[in-house]
Amino acid sequence: MSKLIVVAGATATGKSDLAVALAQELGAEIVNADSMQLYKGMDIGTAKLSMQERQGIPHHLLDIAEVSTDVTVSWYQEIARATIDRIRSEGKSVVVVGGTGLYIKAILDDLNFPDTDPKVRDAITAEAEKLGNEAMHKRLATLDPAAALAIPQENVRRVIRALEVIEITGKPYTANLPRAASTKYPEAKQFGLVMDRETLNTRIDIRVQEMWQAGFVDEVEALINQGLLEGKTARAAIGYSQIIKMKHGEMSEAEAQEDTARATRQYARRQETWFSRDERIQWIKPGSAAERLSTALASL
């Protein structure tokens, strides 16, 4: 019988490597649950695995959106579930991997977000343009701390959407997220990767340095020519937004690199908090790749 496995956790904890190892052992295929790896050309800044690193394992939902477009959680939910069901109908197992908690929840659980209200959306958008991302994110943190954990400050579009839902429903954004057991795939097995804060921070700092050395700035320049500045979601991604500011003369390259590392460390903490709230996740302690794989396989 085919299995559905989820590998979650903070950025730079080794999720992709474990997912590939599990897929090799199980003859499974991988479905991406990283909101920024959906975009074509956003490779270096999202730590997207190269074809060689994928070890011949089919990966789905990578490079399926143009950087000039804005994807939604509801759209992702529909396409991800359809992809998972198709693969499993062929008798194969699926490993879902990513750090976007809301996307993973969209796969497993029913989300009940109301339709958008153009008047409310326009009013909040105008306010965001006047006050800035930080002020709007602080407001969200006051109204719904859990939502603020799930949505990066840089992603003003999703901050605005959360504030819109709160205003329309009179309830926290996360009140629309079910807390009960999985409603779509109750058989899903979730694993979470955890790492001590100091080690993780060091890994993040090294990763950011390696991204710069790999040509991250050139990648962003190329994407700007492909419409990056037109997409509110893609241009808000950590690292990409900093390099865009650098290109506009708002910070130096050294400042852009340091701010990228800082923002990534903050995001990792929010990811940890978000995933820690899901009691269905089995946490795998730090260890070698072989040890983590062995732990996961023993639990299936």
Secondary structure, 3 states (H helix, E strand, C coil): CCCEEEEEECCCCCHHHHHHHHHHHHCCEEEECCCCCCECCCCCCCCCCCCCCCCCCCEECCCCECCCCCCCHHHHHHHHHHHHHHHHHCCCCEEEECCCHHHHHHHHCCCCCCCCCHHHHHHHHHHHHHHCHHHHHHHHHHHCHHHHHHCCCCCHHHHHHHHHHHHHHCCCHHHHCCCCCCCCCCCCEEEEECCCHHHHHHHHHHHHHHHHHCCHHHHHHHHHCCCHHHCHHHHCCCCHHHHHHHHCCCCCHHHHHHHHHHHHHHHHHHHHHHHHCCCCEEEECCCCHHHHHHHHHHCC
